[in-house]
Amino acid sequence: MRVVVTGGAGFIGSALVRHLVLGRGWDVLNIDKLTYAANVQSLASVSDKKNYRFVLADICDADAMARTFAEFRPDAVMHLAAESHVDRSITSSAEFIKTNILGTHVLLEASRHYWEGLPADRRKSFRFLHVSTDEVYGSLDEGDFFVESTAYDPRSPYSASKASSDHLVSAWHETYGLPALITNCSNNYGPYHFPEKLIPLILLNALEKRPLPVYGDGRNIRDWLYVEDHVRALTMVLELGRVGQTYNVGGRAPMENISVVERICDVLDDLRPDGESRRKLISFVPDRPGHDRRYAIDPGKIETELGWRAENTFDTGIAATVEWYLANEWWWRPLREKVYSGTRLGLLPTQAPEDGALAEQVV
Protein backbone atom coordinates (compact mmCIF):
# COMPACT_ATOMS: atom_id res chain seq x y z
CA MET A 1 0.00 0.00 0.00
CA ARG A 2 1.09 3.53 -0.83
CA VAL A 3 -0.69 5.90 1.52
CA VAL A 4 -0.79 9.66 1.88
CA VAL A 5 -1.27 10.68 5.53
CA THR A 6 -2.10 14.33 6.14
CA GLY A 7 -1.19 15.78 9.52
CA GLY A 8 1.25 12.97 10.17
CA ALA A 9 3.41 15.04 12.54
CA GLY A 10 0.53 15.57 14.95
CA PHE A 11 -0.47 13.37 17.86
CA ILE A 12 -2.78 10.84 16.19
CA GLY A 13 -1.11 11.30 12.81
CA SER A 14 2.35 10.42 14.06
CA ALA A 15 1.00 7.34 15.84
CA LEU A 16 -0.64 6.30 12.57
CA VAL A 17 2.53 6.89 10.57
CA ARG A 18 4.59 4.82 13.00
CA HIS A 19 2.00 2.04 12.84
CA LEU A 20 1.88 1.97 9.04
CA VAL A 21 5.62 2.30 8.44
CA LEU A 22 6.93 0.06 11.21
CA GLY A 23 3.97 -2.22 11.91
CA ARG A 24 2.58 -2.75 8.42
CA GLY A 25 5.51 -1.97 6.16
CA TRP A 26 3.45 0.33 3.94
CA ASP A 27 4.92 3.19 1.91
CA VAL A 28 3.80 6.40 3.61
CA LEU A 29 4.01 10.00 2.46
CA ASN A 30 3.33 12.41 5.32
CA ILE A 31 2.00 15.86 4.40
CA ASP A 32 2.20 18.36 7.25
CA LYS A 33 2.68 22.13 7.45
CA LEU A 34 4.21 21.82 10.94
CA THR A 35 2.04 24.11 12.99
CA TYR A 36 2.71 24.62 16.71
CA ALA A 37 1.18 21.23 17.66
CA ALA A 38 3.21 19.23 15.14
CA ASN A 39 6.50 17.71 16.19
CA VAL A 40 8.90 15.90 13.87
CA GLN A 41 10.54 14.36 16.95
CA SER A 42 7.44 12.17 17.21
CA LEU A 43 8.59 10.57 13.94
CA ALA A 44 12.20 9.95 14.90
CA SER A 45 11.70 6.17 14.77
CA VAL A 46 10.65 6.27 11.09
CA SER A 47 12.59 9.24 9.72
CA ASP A 48 15.35 7.08 8.20
CA LYS A 49 13.08 4.34 6.83
CA LYS A 50 13.01 3.82 3.06
CA ASN A 51 9.21 3.49 3.09
CA TYR A 52 8.67 6.89 4.70
CA ARG A 53 8.65 10.32 3.03
CA PHE A 54 7.79 13.76 4.35
CA VAL A 55 6.46 16.76 2.45
CA LEU A 56 6.26 20.15 4.15
CA ALA A 57 3.05 21.58 2.68
CA ASP A 58 -0.34 23.06 3.54
CA ILE A 59 -3.40 21.08 2.48
CA CYS A 60 -4.92 24.42 1.43
CA ASP A 61 -2.27 24.66 -1.32
CA ALA A 62 -4.01 23.11 -4.35
CA ASP A 63 -0.90 23.10 -6.54
CA ALA A 64 1.18 21.36 -3.88
CA MET A 65 -1.53 18.73 -3.35
CA ALA A 66 -1.89 18.02 -7.08
CA ARG A 67 1.87 17.77 -7.50
CA THR A 68 2.23 15.45 -4.51
CA PHE A 69 -0.48 13.09 -5.76
CA ALA A 70 1.03 12.99 -9.24
CA GLU A 71 4.49 12.17 -7.92
CA PHE A 72 3.64 9.72 -5.15
CA ARG A 73 0.73 7.90 -6.86
CA PRO A 74 -1.04 6.75 -3.66
CA ASP A 75 -3.48 3.88 -3.23
CA ALA A 76 -5.22 5.70 -0.39
CA VAL A 77 -5.46 8.95 1.54
CA MET A 78 -5.84 9.10 5.31
CA HIS A 79 -6.82 12.66 6.15
CA LEU A 80 -5.99 13.76 9.70
CA ALA A 81 -4.66 17.30 9.16
CA ALA A 82 -6.77 19.65 11.28
CA GLU A 83 -6.74 22.35 13.89
CA SER A 84 -8.05 20.42 16.87
CA HIS A 85 -8.08 22.27 20.20
CA VAL A 86 -11.52 23.55 21.27
CA ASP A 87 -10.11 26.28 23.50
CA ARG A 88 -8.03 27.75 20.67
CA SER A 89 -11.05 27.68 18.35
CA ILE A 90 -12.99 29.88 20.78
CA THR A 91 -10.58 32.80 20.40
CA SER A 92 -8.99 32.03 17.00
CA SER A 93 -11.67 30.45 14.83
CA ALA A 94 -10.33 31.60 11.44
CA GLU A 95 -7.56 29.00 11.26
CA PHE A 96 -10.07 26.26 12.08
CA ILE A 97 -12.35 27.33 9.24
CA LYS A 98 -9.44 27.58 6.82
CA THR A 99 -7.71 24.30 7.57
CA ASN A 100 -10.62 22.07 8.55
CA ILE A 101 -13.12 23.20 5.90
CA LEU A 102 -11.26 24.84 3.03
CA GLY A 103 -8.28 22.50 3.41
CA THR A 104 -10.52 19.45 3.29
CA HIS A 105 -12.16 20.82 0.14
CA VAL A 106 -8.79 21.27 -1.56
CA LEU A 107 -7.72 17.75 -0.57
CA LEU A 108 -11.00 16.23 -1.78
CA GLU A 109 -10.63 17.92 -5.15
CA ALA A 110 -7.00 16.82 -5.48
CA SER A 111 -8.01 13.27 -4.57
CA ARG A 112 -10.95 13.28 -6.96
CA HIS A 113 -8.97 14.48 -9.97
CA TYR A 114 -6.20 11.99 -9.21
CA TRP A 115 -8.68 9.14 -8.69
CA GLU A 116 -10.54 9.89 -11.92
CA GLY A 117 -7.30 9.47 -13.87
CA LEU A 118 -6.44 6.04 -12.45
CA PRO A 119 -6.79 2.76 -14.39
CA ALA A 120 -10.05 0.93 -13.65
CA ASP A 121 -8.54 -1.59 -11.20
CA ARG A 122 -6.82 1.12 -9.16
CA ARG A 123 -9.91 3.32 -9.23
CA LYS A 124 -11.86 0.46 -7.69
CA SER A 125 -9.40 -0.11 -4.84
CA PHE A 126 -8.62 3.55 -4.05
CA ARG A 127 -9.86 4.88 -0.68
CA PHE A 128 -10.19 8.29 1.00
CA LEU A 129 -10.50 8.05 4.79
CA HIS A 130 -11.52 11.19 6.65
CA VAL A 131 -10.72 11.15 10.39
CA SER A 132 -13.14 13.20 12.48
CA THR A 133 -14.41 13.57 16.04
CA ASP A 134 -17.39 12.67 18.20
CA GLU A 135 -17.73 16.37 19.07
CA VAL A 136 -19.74 16.89 15.87
CA TYR A 137 -22.67 15.21 17.63
CA GLY A 138 -22.91 17.77 20.43
CA SER A 139 -23.78 16.95 24.04
CA LEU A 140 -25.46 13.77 25.29
CA ASP A 141 -28.06 13.16 27.96
CA GLU A 142 -27.25 10.66 30.69
CA GLY A 143 -27.55 7.09 29.44
CA ASP A 144 -27.37 7.96 25.72
CA PHE A 145 -24.56 7.05 23.32
CA PHE A 146 -23.42 8.43 19.99
CA VAL A 147 -24.14 6.11 17.07
CA GLU A 148 -23.45 6.67 13.40
CA SER A 149 -27.00 7.93 12.80
CA THR A 150 -26.92 10.49 15.64
CA ALA A 151 -27.84 13.95 14.32
CA TYR A 152 -25.05 16.48 14.16
CA ASP A 153 -25.24 19.28 16.74
CA PRO A 154 -21.81 20.98 16.99
CA ARG A 155 -21.39 23.50 19.81
CA SER A 156 -17.92 25.03 19.28
CA PRO A 157 -16.08 26.55 16.32
CA TYR A 158 -13.86 23.46 16.30
CA SER A 159 -16.70 20.93 16.21
CA ALA A 160 -18.61 23.04 13.67
CA SER A 161 -15.59 23.06 11.36
CA LYS A 162 -15.20 19.28 11.67
CA ALA A 163 -18.92 18.75 11.06
CA SER A 164 -18.59 20.83 7.91
CA SER A 165 -15.66 18.75 6.69
CA ASP A 166 -17.59 15.54 7.36
CA HIS A 167 -20.45 16.82 5.21
CA LEU A 168 -18.05 17.72 2.41
CA VAL A 169 -16.60 14.21 2.38
CA SER A 170 -20.07 12.66 2.28
CA ALA A 171 -21.08 15.00 -0.55
CA TRP A 172 -17.99 14.15 -2.62
CA HIS A 173 -18.85 10.48 -2.28
CA GLU A 174 -22.50 10.95 -3.23
CA THR A 175 -21.93 13.49 -6.01
CA TYR A 176 -18.70 12.31 -7.61
CA GLY A 177 -18.49 8.71 -6.44
CA LEU A 178 -15.21 9.27 -4.59
CA PRO A 179 -14.69 6.08 -2.53
CA ALA A 180 -14.66 7.78 0.85
CA LEU A 181 -15.16 6.69 4.45
CA ILE A 182 -15.46 8.67 7.69
CA THR A 183 -14.50 7.83 11.26
CA ASN A 184 -15.62 9.76 14.33
CA CYS A 185 -13.50 9.04 17.39
CA SER A 186 -13.70 9.80 21.09
CA ASN A 187 -10.96 11.63 23.04
CA ASN A 188 -7.54 10.15 22.33
CA TYR A 189 -4.65 9.95 24.79
CA GLY A 190 -1.24 8.31 24.94
CA PRO A 191 2.45 9.01 24.19
CA TYR A 192 3.49 12.07 22.14
CA HIS A 193 0.34 14.04 23.07
CA PHE A 194 0.82 17.83 22.82
CA PRO A 195 0.79 19.36 26.34
CA GLU A 196 -2.22 21.65 25.83
CA LYS A 197 -4.62 18.69 26.01
CA LEU A 198 -6.11 17.56 29.32
CA ILE A 199 -4.18 14.41 30.17
CA PRO A 200 -0.60 15.50 29.33
CA LEU A 201 -1.27 18.95 30.75
CA ILE A 202 -2.47 17.61 34.10
CA LEU A 203 0.35 15.09 34.19
CA LEU A 204 3.08 17.64 33.53
CA ASN A 205 1.58 20.18 35.92
CA ALA A 206 1.44 17.53 38.62
CA LEU A 207 5.11 16.69 38.03
CA GLU A 208 5.99 20.36 38.46
CA LYS A 209 3.68 20.83 41.50
CA ARG A 210 1.59 23.40 39.67
CA PRO A 211 -2.20 23.75 40.12
CA LEU A 212 -4.34 21.18 38.35
CA PRO A 213 -7.25 23.30 37.10
CA VAL A 214 -10.51 21.51 36.34
CA TYR A 215 -13.34 23.23 34.48
CA GLY A 216 -16.59 23.94 36.33
CA ASP A 217 -17.60 21.14 38.69
CA GLY A 218 -15.41 18.55 36.93
CA ARG A 219 -18.42 16.38 36.10
CA ASN A 220 -18.22 16.76 32.32
CA ILE A 221 -17.85 13.30 30.79
CA ARG A 222 -15.55 12.27 27.95
CA ASP A 223 -15.04 8.85 26.39
CA TRP A 224 -11.35 7.93 26.28
CA LEU A 225 -9.51 5.99 23.57
CA TYR A 226 -5.86 4.96 23.70
CA VAL A 227 -4.19 6.26 20.54
CA GLU A 228 -2.64 2.93 19.54
CA ASP A 229 -6.10 1.34 19.57
CA HIS A 230 -7.36 4.20 17.41
CA VAL A 231 -4.74 3.81 14.68
CA ARG A 232 -5.46 0.09 14.47
CA ALA A 233 -9.11 0.99 13.94
CA LEU A 234 -8.25 3.49 11.21
CA THR A 235 -6.17 0.92 9.36
CA MET A 236 -8.96 -1.62 9.63
CA VAL A 237 -11.57 0.83 8.32
CA LEU A 238 -9.31 1.68 5.38
CA GLU A 239 -8.83 -1.99 4.47
CA LEU A 240 -12.22 -3.48 5.34
CA GLY A 241 -14.74 -0.66 5.74
CA ARG A 242 -17.69 -0.25 3.39
CA VAL A 243 -17.30 2.72 1.06
CA GLY A 244 -19.62 5.60 1.93
CA GLN A 245 -19.98 4.47 5.55
CA THR A 246 -19.17 6.15 8.85
CA TYR A 247 -17.62 4.23 11.74
CA ASN A 248 -17.58 5.51 15.32
CA VAL A 249 -14.43 4.58 17.23
CA GLY A 250 -14.52 4.64 21.02
CA GLY A 251 -12.74 2.97 23.89
CA ARG A 252 -15.86 2.21 25.95
CA ALA A 253 -14.34 4.32 28.72
CA PRO A 254 -16.59 7.33 29.51
CA MET A 255 -15.32 9.13 32.62
CA GLU A 256 -15.89 12.38 34.45
CA ASN A 257 -13.01 14.83 34.01
CA ILE A 258 -12.40 14.96 37.75
CA SER A 259 -12.00 11.17 37.82
CA VAL A 260 -9.45 11.35 35.01
CA VAL A 261 -7.45 13.97 36.88
CA GLU A 262 -7.59 11.99 40.12
CA ARG A 263 -6.47 8.82 38.35
CA ILE A 264 -3.45 10.60 36.85
CA CYS A 265 -2.53 11.85 40.33
CA ASP A 266 -2.80 8.36 41.80
CA VAL A 267 -0.69 6.71 39.08
CA LEU A 268 1.95 9.40 39.36
CA ASP A 269 1.99 9.11 43.16
CA ASP A 270 2.63 5.36 42.80
CA LEU A 271 5.37 5.71 40.19
CA ARG A 272 7.07 8.82 41.57
CA PRO A 273 6.06 9.43 45.22
CA ASP A 274 6.51 12.97 46.48
CA GLY A 275 5.47 12.88 50.13
CA GLU A 276 1.79 13.75 49.71
CA SER A 277 -1.00 13.09 47.26
CA ARG A 278 -0.97 15.24 44.16
CA ARG A 279 -4.75 15.39 44.42
CA LYS A 280 -4.14 18.37 46.72
CA LEU A 281 -3.12 20.35 43.64
CA ILE A 282 -6.61 20.10 42.04
CA SER A 283 -8.23 23.52 41.59
CA PHE A 284 -11.68 24.19 40.09
CA VAL A 285 -11.76 27.11 37.62
CA PRO A 286 -14.53 28.89 35.65
CA ASP A 287 -15.96 26.71 32.92
CA ARG A 288 -15.17 26.87 29.20
CA PRO A 289 -17.81 28.67 27.06
CA GLY A 290 -20.20 26.20 25.45
CA HIS A 291 -18.68 23.24 27.29
CA ASP A 292 -20.53 20.05 26.22
CA ARG A 293 -21.61 18.05 29.25
CA ARG A 294 -21.26 14.45 28.10
CA TYR A 295 -19.78 12.41 25.26
CA ALA A 296 -19.98 8.63 24.95
CA ILE A 297 -19.53 6.51 21.82
CA ASP A 298 -21.17 3.21 20.96
CA PRO A 299 -18.50 1.47 18.83
CA GLY A 300 -20.76 -1.49 18.12
CA LYS A 301 -20.70 -1.03 14.35
CA ILE A 302 -16.93 -1.23 13.94
CA GLU A 303 -16.77 -4.04 16.48
CA THR A 304 -19.46 -6.10 14.74
CA GLU A 305 -18.65 -5.39 11.10
CA LEU A 306 -14.86 -5.21 11.17
CA GLY A 307 -13.92 -7.13 14.32
CA TRP A 308 -12.04 -4.25 15.96
CA ARG A 309 -11.82 -4.04 19.74
CA ALA A 310 -10.01 -1.61 22.01
CA GLU A 311 -7.20 -3.60 23.61
CA ASN A 312 -6.54 -1.08 26.39
CA THR A 313 -8.74 -0.19 29.32
CA PHE A 314 -8.40 3.32 30.69
CA ASP A 315 -6.38 1.98 33.63
CA THR A 316 -3.84 0.17 31.44
CA GLY A 317 -3.67 3.01 28.94
CA ILE A 318 -3.20 5.79 31.49
CA ALA A 319 -0.50 3.82 33.30
CA ALA A 320 1.39 3.33 30.03
CA THR A 321 0.95 7.02 29.21
CA VAL A 322 2.30 8.26 32.56
CA GLU A 323 5.24 5.87 32.32
CA TRP A 324 6.04 7.15 28.82
CA TYR A 325 6.07 10.81 29.89
CA LEU A 326 8.28 10.02 32.87
CA ALA A 327 10.74 8.25 30.59
CA ASN A 328 10.70 10.79 27.73
CA GLU A 329 11.32 14.24 29.12
CA TRP A 330 13.51 14.89 26.06
CA TRP A 331 10.31 15.02 23.99
CA TRP A 332 8.01 17.16 26.14
CA ARG A 333 10.40 19.49 27.98
CA PRO A 334 11.21 21.67 24.91
CA LEU A 335 7.48 22.01 24.21
CA ARG A 336 6.76 23.18 27.76
CA GLU A 337 9.62 25.67 27.68
CA LYS A 338 9.36 27.05 24.14
CA VAL A 339 5.93 26.30 22.62
CA TYR A 340 3.21 25.98 25.28
CA SER A 341 3.94 26.74 28.92
CA GLY A 342 0.53 25.77 30.30
CA THR A 343 -1.30 29.11 30.40
CA ARG A 344 -5.07 28.99 30.15
CA LEU A 345 -6.61 29.18 26.67
CA GLY A 346 -10.14 29.81 25.46
CA LEU A 347 -11.04 32.73 27.71
CA LEU A 348 -13.34 35.39 26.27
CA PRO A 349 -12.65 39.03 27.26
CA THR A 350 -15.58 39.00 29.68
CA GLN A 351 -14.08 35.95 31.41
CA ALA A 352 -10.62 37.38 31.92
CA PRO A 353 -9.40 36.41 35.39
CA GLU A 354 -9.10 39.23 37.90
CA ASP A 355 -5.88 38.07 39.47
CA GLY A 356 -2.60 37.06 37.91
CA ALA A 357 -2.52 33.70 39.64
CA LEU A 358 -5.58 32.41 37.82
CA ALA A 359 -4.24 33.77 34.54
CA GLU A 360 -1.32 31.40 34.90
CA GLN A 361 -3.52 28.39 35.45
CA VAL A 362 -4.31 26.01 32.65
CA VAL A 363 -7.33 24.15 31.36
N, C-alpha and C positions, 0 to 999 in steps of 0.2 A: 504493500500500500504506500502511495505517495500522498501525504496529507499536508494541507496548509492549516496551521493553527494560528488564529489571530489572538493577540494578547497573551502570547506564550511566555512573557517575562513577568506576568502577574502571579498572584497566589495560586488560583486554580489552574491557570494556564501553564505555569511552570511544572506543577504536579502532573498535568496531562502530558506535557512534552517529555518529562522524564519517564513516564509510564510507557509512552509509545516508542521512544528511542531505545531505552534500556530493556524494558519488559517485553515489548512486542517486536522490536527490530525493524520498525517501519521507517521509511524515509520521511522526515519532518522538516518543513520550512516554517519557521516562526516569524510572523509579522508583528512587530510591536514598535510603537513610537516612543517608548521609554518615558512615560510620564512619572510623576513623583512616586507612585505606588509600584512601579516596575523595578525589578532588580535582577541584573544579569548574573549576580552571584548565586541566585537560586538555580541557575542552569550550569553551574561549574562542572557538574558530573557528566554533562553531555556535550560541553562546548568543543571538545576535541574529537567527537565521534564523526565518522565519515557519513553517517546517515542523518546528520543534523546540519541545518543551515539557518542563518538568521538574516533577516532583512529589516533594517531600520526604516520604517515607513508608517504613514498615517493612513488608516483605512478610508479616510475622507478624500484621499488623493486618487482620483479615478485613473490617471495615467500610470501611476505606480502600481495600482492593483492589476490593471490590464497587462502591464509588462511582466509582473511577477507570475501571473497565471500562464502567460505564453511561454515563459522560460522554464518554469518548474513542471508544468503539465500534471497537475494533481489529479488523484482519483477521488478526493473528498476535501471538503472544507469543514473545519470545526471552529465556529465563530464564538470566541470568548471576549474579544476586545470590548471594553466598556468602562465608563466611569461608574463606580459602584458604591460609593459611600453616601448613605442617606443624609448624614449631617452636612456634608459638603454640598449636596444638591440643594439644600435649603437656602444657602447664602450664595451659591455660585451655579445656578441652574443652566446657564448658557452652554457650558462644556458638556453637560449631560445630554442636552438636546442635540448638539452637534455630533458628538461621537456615537451616542446610542441610537439615534434615529437617522440622521443624515449619513453617518458612517455605515450603518447597516444597509441603507439604500444603495450606496456606492458599491458595497461588497456584493450585494445581491445582483446588481446589474453586471458587474464584472464576472461573477459566477455564471450568470445566465448566458452571456455572450460566449464565454469559453465553452460552456456545456453544449450549446447549440452547434458548435463547430466540431464536436467530437464524433468519431466513428460510432455507428449504431450500438456496438457492443459496449463501448465505454460510456456512451450516453445512458445506457440502461443501468449500469453499475454505479454511476456517479452519485454522490450524496452531499447535501449541504445540511450540517447540523448546527442549529442555533441554540446557544446555551443561555437560559434565562433564569428567572427567580420566582419564588413563591409570593413575593411581595406584590406582584401584579394582581393578586386576588383580593387584596385588602385585608381587613381584620375579621377574625372568626369569633363566633359565639362559643361559649363553653360546650364541649362535647362534639363540635363539628370538626370536619377535616376537609382540606382542599383535595378535590379530585380534578381530573382533566376537564370536566364539564363545568366546573365552578365559574360563575360569571366574573369577569374582570372588574375590579373596583380599586384602582390604584389611589394611594393617599398622599404620596410625596412626589416631588419632581423626579427623583430617581425611579420610583416604581412606574410612574406615568411614562417616562422615556422607554423603559423596558417593555411595558405593555404595547407601546407604539411599535417597537421593533418586532415584537412577536406577531402583531397584526400584519406588518409588512411581509414577513417571511411566509405567513399563511397565504397572503394574497398572491405572492410570486409563485407559490405552488399551484394555487387554483387558476390563476390567469395564464401563466406561461408554462405550467407543467414542471417547473423546477423541482427535482426530487429532494424535497426538504423535510426535515424533522425538527421538532422543538423539545427541549427539556426545561422543566421548571424545578429548581432545586431549593431545598431548605438551607438554613445558615451553615456554611462550611467552617471548619476549623482544622488546625493541624500545623505541621512545620512550615516555615517560610511565610507565615501570615503577617502582612504589614501591620505595624503596631498601632494604627488608629482604630482597629476593630476590637470588639469587646474583649475577647479572650486573651489575645496577646497583650493588650493594653493593661488589663487588670493584672496579669501575670508579671509584667515588667514593673508596674507600679508597686506591686507587693514586694518584689525583690529589692526595690529601692526605698521601701518604707514610706512611700507617698500615699496620699489618700486614694481610696478605691471608690470613686463616685458611682452611684447607681441612680438611674433616672427614676423620678417619681417615687412610687411605693415599692418598686422592684418586682412587681407581680406580673409585668408583661411577659408573655410566653413566646419562646422561639423553639423551633424544631431543629436539632443539631445533627450534622452529617460530617463524618470524618472525611477529609479531602481525598484520601486514597480510595475510599469506597466510592466517592463520587466519580473519579476519573475511570474507574472500572465500569461504572454504569454508562458513562458517556461513550466509551469504546464499544460496549455491548449494543447500545442504541444505534450507533453508526453501522455496525455490522449486521444486526438482526432486526432492528426496528422497522415497522411498516411505514413506508413513505407517506407523508401527509399527516402523520400522527404526532400527538404530544404525549410525553411521558413525564410524570412527576417523580422526582427522586428525593427521598427523605430517609432519615436514619431511624425513624420511629423512636425519637428521643425528645419529645417536647418537654421543656423545663422553664420554670420561672427564672428571670434574670438573676434574682437574688440567690437562688440555689446554685446557679452556675458560678457566681462569684465566690460563694462559700465553698464550693467544691474545689475551686482553684486554690483557695487559701489552705484548705485541708491537705491537698496533695503536696503543695509547696512546703507546708509545715513538716510533713513526713520526710520529704526528700532533703530539705535544707532547714532544719530547726533553727529558730532564732530567739528562743527564750519565752516568747508568748505568741498566742494565736494571731495570725495576720487578719483574722476576722475583725479585730479591733480597728483596722484601718478603713472599714466600710463607712461611706458617707453618702447619705441620700441628697440628691441635688434636683433643682427644678427640671421638670420633664421636657423632653424634646417636642417641638410643635408637630401636631398630627401624628403622634406616636401610636401605631397600631397596637392593639391590646394583645392579640393572640394569633400565632401562626401554628399550623400543624398539618403535615402532609400525609395523605394516604398513598403509599407507594405500591398499592396492590396490583396496578396494571403492569408495571415493569417487573414486579416479582412473578406474576402469573404468566405473562406473555414471553418474557425473555429469560426468566430464571435468575435474575439478579437478587442478591440479598446483601444488606449491610453486614460486614464482618465484624465491625467494631461497635461495642456499646459505648455510651457516653463515658462510663468509668474507665474503660480500657483506652479509649481515644484520648481523653484528657490527661491521663497519666503519661501516655506516650508523648503528647504535646509538651507538657511541662518538662519532661526529661530532655526533649530535644532542645528547648530554649536554654535550659541550664547548661547543656553541652555545647551550644553553638553561639556564644556571645559574639564571636567574630562576625556573624551575619547580622544580628540585630543592633549591636552597639552603635555602629556608624549611622543607622537610621534614626535612632533615638537622639543622637548628638547633632546630626546635620540636616535631617529631613523632617522629622516629626517628633517634637519633644514631649508631647502628651497634653498640650493645651486643649481646652474644650472647643469643639466645633459646633456649628449649627445653631448658634444663638442669634435671634433676631435683635434689632436695636432696642426694642422695648423689653427684652429679657436680659439685657446686659447686667452682669452682676455688680452689686454696689461696692464690694470690697475686693481688693487685689487677690486675696487668698483664693476666693472662689474662681476668679478668672484663670488661675493657674491649675484648676482641677480639670479633669478630663471626663469624657463620656464613656 
